[in-house]
Amino acid sequence: MPLLRQVPGFVAYYWVDAGEGVMLSTSVYEDQAGADESVRRAADFVRDNLVSLLPHPPQVTAGPVVAGG
C-alpha cells in the first residue's frame, strides 16, 4: 500500500484473508514513531474511504517483534 510505504521507517506490509470475512494486516516499522504514524494514516484512509464497507471498526494491536525468520 503506497500510503504506508511513504511513512519513515517502513519495512514491510502484509494483508491476510483469514476467511469468513475476516481480514488482517501487519505493518513492520523500524521504530514506534513509524508505527504510530502508519496507524494514524490508515485510520484516516479507512474513515474517508472504507467505513461504509466494514461491519465493525478496525482493531489496532501493537508490540515489538520478538522472533523472525
MDTraj code that builds the backbone (N, CA, C; nanometers):
import mdtraj as md
import numpy as np

residues = "MET PRO LEU LEU ARG GLN VAL PRO GLY PHE VAL ALA TYR TYR TRP VAL ASP ALA GLY GLU GLY VAL MET LEU SER THR SER VAL TYR GLU ASP GLN ALA GLY ALA ASP GLU SER VAL ARG ARG ALA ALA ASP PHE VAL ARG ASP ASN LEU VAL SER LEU LEU PRO HIS PRO PRO GLN VAL THR ALA GLY PRO VAL VAL ALA GLY GLY".split()
xyz = np.array([
    [0.0842, -0.1169, 0.0000],
    [0.0000, 0.0000, 0.0000],
    [0.0894, 0.1241, 0.0000],
    [0.0835, 0.2030, -0.1059],
    [0.1708, 0.3205, -0.1161],
    [0.1586, 0.4166, 0.0025],
    [0.0414, 0.4284, 0.0575],
    [0.0194, 0.5184, 0.1712],
    [0.1136, 0.4861, 0.2871],
    [0.1303, 0.3577, 0.3165],
    [0.2129, 0.3177, 0.4301],
    [0.3606, 0.3105, 0.3949],
    [0.3923, 0.2832, 0.2690],
    [0.5335, 0.2788, 0.2281],
    [0.6002, 0.4155, 0.2392],
    [0.5214, 0.5212, 0.2386],
    [0.5747, 0.6573, 0.2474],
    [0.6122, 0.6967, 0.3910],
    [0.5679, 0.6191, 0.4887],
    [0.5958, 0.6509, 0.6285],
    [0.7431, 0.6200, 0.6579],
    [0.8148, 0.7146, 0.7190],
    [0.9553, 0.6888, 0.7540],
    [0.9683, 0.5636, 0.8409],
    [1.0671, 0.4815, 0.8101],
    [1.0919, 0.3600, 0.8864],
    [1.0160, 0.2384, 0.8368],
    [0.9418, 0.2511, 0.7258],
    [0.8658, 0.1382, 0.6719],
    [0.9589, 0.0217, 0.6407],
    [0.9191, -0.1000, 0.6800],
    [0.9946, -0.2210, 0.6493],
    [0.9112, -0.3159, 0.5637],
    [0.7883, -0.3464, 0.6069],
    [0.7073, -0.4448, 0.5345],
    [0.5594, -0.4261, 0.5676],
    [0.4746, -0.4768, 0.4773],
    [0.3291, -0.4735, 0.4965],
    [0.2730, -0.6048, 0.4436],
    [0.1819, -0.6648, 0.5180],
    [0.1165, -0.7898, 0.4776],
    [-0.0334, -0.7771, 0.4984],
    [-0.1107, -0.8285, 0.4030],
    [-0.2567, -0.8317, 0.4134],
    [-0.2974, -0.9785, 0.4043],
    [-0.3753, -1.0261, 0.5008],
    [-0.4126, -1.1667, 0.5087],
    [-0.5640, -1.1798, 0.5040],
    [-0.6120, -1.2677, 0.4172],
    [-0.7535, -1.3049, 0.4143],
    [-0.7672, -1.4283, 0.5019],
    [-0.8222, -1.4113, 0.6218],
    [-0.8357, -1.5203, 0.7171],
    [-0.9636, -1.6004, 0.6964],
    [-1.0425, -1.5640, 0.5951],
    [-1.1652, -1.6366, 0.5653],
    [-1.2851, -1.5845, 0.6417],
    [-1.4017, -1.6176, 0.5919],
    [-1.5288, -1.5808, 0.6547],
    [-1.5390, -1.4311, 0.6813],
    [-1.4865, -1.3511, 0.5889],
    [-1.4961, -1.2063, 0.6004],
    [-1.3951, -1.1421, 0.6940],
    [-1.3048, -1.2204, 0.7473],
    [-1.2040, -1.1671, 0.8394],
    [-1.0762, -1.1376, 0.7617],
    [-1.0278, -1.0153, 0.7745],
    [-0.9034, -0.9724, 0.7122],
    [-0.8139, -0.9153, 0.8203],
    [-0.6838, -0.9293, 0.8015],
    [-0.5924, -0.8653, 0.8945],
    [-0.4712, -0.8158, 0.8185],
    [-0.4125, -0.7116, 0.8724],
    [-0.2908, -0.6585, 0.8115],
    [-0.1852, -0.6446, 0.9196],
    [-0.0604, -0.6570, 0.8764],
    [0.0532, -0.6403, 0.9653],
    [0.1507, -0.5452, 0.8973],
    [0.1890, -0.4435, 0.9685],
    [0.2891, -0.3492, 0.9199],
    [0.4099, -0.3576, 1.0112],
    [0.5284, -0.3493, 0.9523],
    [0.6513, -0.3532, 1.0296],
    [0.7278, -0.2233, 1.0031],
    [0.7682, -0.1581, 1.1111],
    [0.8430, -0.0318, 1.1037],
    [0.9675, -0.0416, 1.1886],
    [1.0654, 0.0402, 1.1572],
    [1.1913, 0.0404, 1.2309],
    [1.1758, 0.0912, 1.3738],
    [1.0734, 0.1739, 1.3975],
    [1.0568, 0.2306, 1.5308],
    [0.9106, 0.2592, 1.5597],
    [0.8833, 0.2918, 1.6839],
    [0.7459, 0.3177, 1.7283],
    [0.6855, 0.4393, 1.6595],
    [0.7672, 0.5402, 1.6317],
    [0.7157, 0.6605, 1.5658],
    [0.6579, 0.6267, 1.4290],
    [0.7260, 0.5413, 1.3525],
    [0.6745, 0.4995, 1.2226],
    [0.5458, 0.4201, 1.2360],
    [0.5428, 0.3308, 1.3330],
    [0.4216, 0.2510, 1.3556],
    [0.3039, 0.3407, 1.3929],
    [0.3280, 0.4366, 1.4808],
    [0.2206, 0.5287, 1.5220],
    [0.1697, 0.6105, 1.4035],
    [0.2608, 0.6573, 1.3203],
    [0.2205, 0.7356, 1.2030],
    [0.1419, 0.6500, 1.1051],
    [0.1792, 0.5242, 1.0888],
    [0.1056, 0.4372, 0.9961],
    [-0.0365, 0.4123, 1.0464],
    [-0.0525, 0.3972, 1.1764],
    [-0.1867, 0.3788, 1.2333],
    [-0.2716, 0.5025, 1.2062],
    [-0.2142, 0.6199, 1.2247],
    [-0.2883, 0.7440, 1.2003],
    [-0.3308, 0.7534, 1.0537],
    [-0.2372, 0.7270, 0.9626],
    [-0.2699, 0.7358, 0.8201],
    [-0.3722, 0.6306, 0.7784],
    [-0.3569, 0.5100, 0.8295],
    [-0.4520, 0.4037, 0.7956],
    [-0.5910, 0.4362, 0.8496],
    [-0.5983, 0.4892, 0.9715],
    [-0.7278, 0.5255, 1.0292],
    [-0.7959, 0.6334, 0.9459],
    [-0.7198, 0.7323, 0.9019],
    [-0.7761, 0.8371, 0.8163],
    [-0.8277, 0.7781, 0.6856],
    [-0.7502, 0.6876, 0.6250],
    [-0.7907, 0.6259, 0.4980],
    [-0.9184, 0.5440, 0.5154],
    [-0.9246, 0.4641, 0.6208],
    [-1.0447, 0.3826, 0.6452],
    [-1.1647, 0.4727, 0.6678],
    [-1.1488, 0.5747, 0.7506],
    [-1.2595, 0.6669, 0.7787],
    [-1.3087, 0.7347, 0.6509],
    [-1.2169, 0.7755, 0.5656],
    [-1.2532, 0.8506, 0.4459],
    [-1.2990, 0.7634, 0.3297],
    [-1.2621, 0.6338, 0.3279],
    [-1.2873, 0.5521, 0.2097],
    [-1.3557, 0.4181, 0.2327],
    [-1.3468, 0.3618, 0.3516],
    [-1.3932, 0.2242, 0.3697],
    [-1.4965, 0.2029, 0.4786],
    [-1.5215, 0.3023, 0.5602],
    [-1.6049, 0.2809, 0.6784],
    [-1.7416, 0.2207, 0.6438],
    [-1.7983, 0.2552, 0.5312],
    [-1.9301, 0.2018, 0.4952],
    [-1.9237, 0.0540, 0.4574],
    [-1.8059, 0.0011, 0.4309],
    [-1.7910, -0.1393, 0.3926],
    [-1.7608, -0.2312, 0.5102],
    [-1.7309, -0.1738, 0.6258],
    [-1.6881, -0.2530, 0.7408],
    [-1.8009, -0.2722, 0.8409],
    [-1.8297, -0.3974, 0.8769],
    [-1.9362, -0.4215, 0.9751],
    [-1.8954, -0.3824, 1.1169],
    [-1.7650, -0.3805, 1.1448],
    [-1.7129, -0.3458, 1.2770],
    [-1.5913, -0.2554, 1.2590],
    [-1.5658, -0.1676, 1.3546],
    [-1.4467, -0.0824, 1.3431],
    [-1.3196, -0.1674, 1.3505],
    [-1.2144, -0.1252, 1.2812],
    [-1.0878, -0.1984, 1.2890],
    [-1.0307, -0.1966, 1.4307],
    [-0.9570, -0.3002, 1.4641],
    [-0.8874, -0.3074, 1.5920],
    [-0.7376, -0.2916, 1.5655],
    [-0.6715, -0.2183, 1.6513],
    [-0.5272, -0.1989, 1.6393],
    [-0.4589, -0.2674, 1.7563],
    [-0.3624, -0.3508, 1.7247],
    [-0.2789, -0.4173, 1.8248],
    [-0.1352, -0.3909, 1.7879],
    [-0.0536, -0.3532, 1.8830],
    [0.0858, -0.3212, 1.8544],
    [0.1781, -0.3866, 1.9544],
    [0.3002, -0.4107, 1.9108],
    [0.4009, -0.4664, 2.0011],
    [0.5299, -0.4895, 1.9271],
    [0.6350, -0.5162, 2.0005],
    [0.7650, -0.5395, 1.9376],
    [0.7717, -0.6779, 1.8735],
    [0.8508, -0.6884, 1.7673],
    [0.8784, -0.8181, 1.7063],
    [0.9750, -0.8925, 1.7976],
    [0.9410, -1.0157, 1.8348],
    [1.0271, -1.0925, 1.9239],
    [1.0917, -1.2119, 1.8544],
    [1.0483, -1.2438, 1.7323],
    [1.1093, -1.3521, 1.6559],
    [1.0844, -1.3275, 1.5089],
    [1.1700, -1.3755, 1.4251],
    [1.1539, -1.3595, 1.2809],
    [1.2299, -1.4692, 1.2092],
    [1.2040, -1.4788, 1.0819],
    [1.2719, -1.5826, 1.0066],
    [1.2991, -1.5433, 0.8662],
])
top = md.Topology()
chain = top.add_chain()
for i, resn in enumerate(residues, 1):
    res = top.add_residue(resn, chain, resSeq=i)
    for name in ("N", "CA", "C"):
        top.add_atom(name, md.element.get_by_symbol(name[0]), res)
traj = md.Trajectory(xyz[None], top)
